Amino acid sequence: MKHIIKIMALLVALSAFWISLLQTSVLPESYTWLLPLYFIVSLGSYGLLMVGVGLMRFPTCPQEAILLQEDIVEAKGFLKGKGVDVGSD
Amino acid sequence: MEAKEEKNKYSIIVPTYNERLNIALIVYLIFKHLHIVANSASATAQLASITLHTQCTPRSACLFRKWKHKLLCLGILVFPTSFLRSTFPVSPVVFCFFYAKRSSDLPFRAHVPCVLRNVNFEIIVVDDGSPDGTQEIVKQLQKVYGEDRILLRPRPKKLGLGTAYMHGLKHANGNFVVIMDADLSHHPKYLPSFIKKQLETGASIVTGTRYVKGGGVHGWNLMRKLTSRGANVLAQTLLWPGVSDLTGSFRLYKKSVLEDVISSCVSKGYVFQMEMIVRASRQGYHIEEVPITFVDRVYGSSKLGGSEIVEYLKGLLYLLVTT
């Protein structure tokens, strides 16, 4: 099943739920009309919150750069000994 | 901890362009971390110089994975799971069933050096006609390490990453294929953890992820991290891919799986990497993740311009509609 069809089905189900809420008047009508807007806004702000949280907790590894430089020195030394040209590019 | 000796051969495909120095360093590091001969005097010295963080976890529950895949196909719980799993620090209780099997999310890890002995591997260098003499360096390396271990399969000019992989795949003799970048942003020290993860779980694809604990990135400024994070959240919301790092290109594939997936991909550049992993996920292949560290190019950070963002969004839409 294609992914877009899954998303469409989800949206159709949500719309059906919203229309049924409108018809049966479980909630006050003015509130029900604004429900999709609330949904989109909350989804958007949740996404932004997740971007912010992820940015704060972004994993960094400064020690890896140092280890990499050590590895480069070790590799250059070995390869020079074996006759491979390791002049800088 | 040692892994069992397995009769598997790993073909490591490295596409290069103007990587005269880096290709030699990469070949040395691959041999350092993979070519550990059992019961030799130099082995203990090699082991002493290797310290690896690995996810030495028990075999994951295949049952949960099968049911998660079934439920994914029905689209029942994917949206909250992938949204929350990739973003929440602590997963809600109701999803911990499916959460626990992701070994890369476990809070406690054993810092055990992971060593594999007698790994049978070959390195396939696909050079796109580099003008700086990369191919001469590879020939010198072949004299040092042997022509059966390092295969040079050049092409006349720059023809694209996807075709480079297909070209390397034609010459691969192993039953597993590893793809990695030649600019030292992918460190070969993670190769044993890829192989070990695949042996433990029997996965078809093992992909390296930079965005989980244990992995990481160095050399990115705040804007770059922001765009990366925003792109990741957007892709997770739209595509529900089942992996945390879509654009990463440090992966281990079963050869048959790579041949199958690569034939159906049409994108270029890093969208190609996204397309491969999303298509593989849609077709139901077992995908596992391993944290890796990514040290960005030391010489001038790679700029992410407006055109690349547009290209990324177009790629996302394309994947949304066609997969």
Chai-1 contact restraints between the chains, C-beta under 6 A:
chainA,res_idxA,chainB,res_idxB,connection_type,confidence,min_distance_angstrom,max_distance_angstrom,comment,restraint_id
A,H3,B,T323,contact,1.0,0.0,6.0,A-B,restraint_1
A,I4,B,L320,contact,1.0,0.0,6.0,A-B,restraint_2
A,I4,B,V321,contact,1.0,0.0,6.0,A-B,restraint_3
A,K6,B,G75,contact,1.0,0.0,6.0,A-B,restraint_4
A,G47,B,V233,contact,1.0,0.0,6.0,A-B,restraint_5
A,M50,B,T87,contact,1.0,0.0,6.0,A-B,restraint_6
A,M50,B,V233,contact,1.0,0.0,6.0,A-B,restraint_7
A,V51,B,R229,contact,1.0,0.0,6.0,A-B,restraint_8
A,V51,B,G230,contact,1.0,0.0,6.0,A-B,restraint_9
A,V51,B,V233,contact,1.0,0.0,6.0,A-B,restraint_10
A,G54,B,T87,contact,1.0,0.0,6.0,A-B,restraint_11
A,G54,B,R229,contact,1.0,0.0,6.0,A-B,restraint_12
A,L55,B,K225,contact,1.0,0.0,6.0,A-B,restraint_13
A,L55,B,L226,contact,1.0,0.0,6.0,A-B,restraint_14
A,L55,B,R229,contact,1.0,0.0,6.0,A-B,restraint_15
A,F58,B,K225,contact,1.0,0.0,6.0,A-B,restraint_16
A,P59,B,G215,contact,1.0,0.0,6.0,A-B,restraint_17
A,P59,B,G216,contact,1.0,0.0,6.0,A-B,restraint_18
A,T60,B,G216,contact,1.0,0.0,6.0,A-B,restraint_19
A,C61,B,G216,contact,1.0,0.0,6.0,A-B,restraint_20
A,C61,B,H218,contact,1.0,0.0,6.0,A-B,restraint_21
A,C61,B,T293,contact,1.0,0.0,6.0,A-B,restraint_22
A,P62,B,H218,contact,1.0,0.0,6.0,A-B,restraint_23
A,E64,B,H218,contact,1.0,0.0,6.0,A-B,restraint_24
A,E64,B,T293,contact,1.0,0.0,6.0,A-B,restraint_25
A,E64,B,V295,contact,1.0,0.0,6.0,A-B,restraint_26
A,A65,B,H218,contact,1.0,0.0,6.0,A-B,restraint_27
A,A65,B,V295,contact,1.0,0.0,6.0,A-B,restraint_28
A,L68,B,V295,contact,1.0,0.0,6.0,A-B,restraint_29
A,I72,B,L25,contact,1.0,0.0,6.0,A-B,restraint_30
A,A75,B,L25,contact,1.0,0.0,6.0,A-B,restraint_31
A,A75,B,Y28,contact,1.0,0.0,6.0,A-B,restraint_32
A,L79,B,A24,contact,1.0,0.0,6.0,A-B,restraint_33
A,L79,B,Y28,contact,1.0,0.0,6.0,A-B,restraint_34
A,K82,B,V144,contact,1.0,0.0,6.0,A-B,restraint_35
A,V84,B,A24,contact,1.0,0.0,6.0,A-B,restraint_36
A,V84,B,Q140,contact,1.0,0.0,6.0,A-B,restraint_37
A,V86,B,A24,contact,1.0,0.0,6.0,A-B,restraint_38
A,D89,B,R20,contact,1.0,0.0,6.0,A-B,restraint_39
A,D89,B,L21,contact,1.0,0.0,6.0,A-B,restraint_40
A,D89,B,D132,contact,1.0,0.0,6.0,A-B,restraint_41
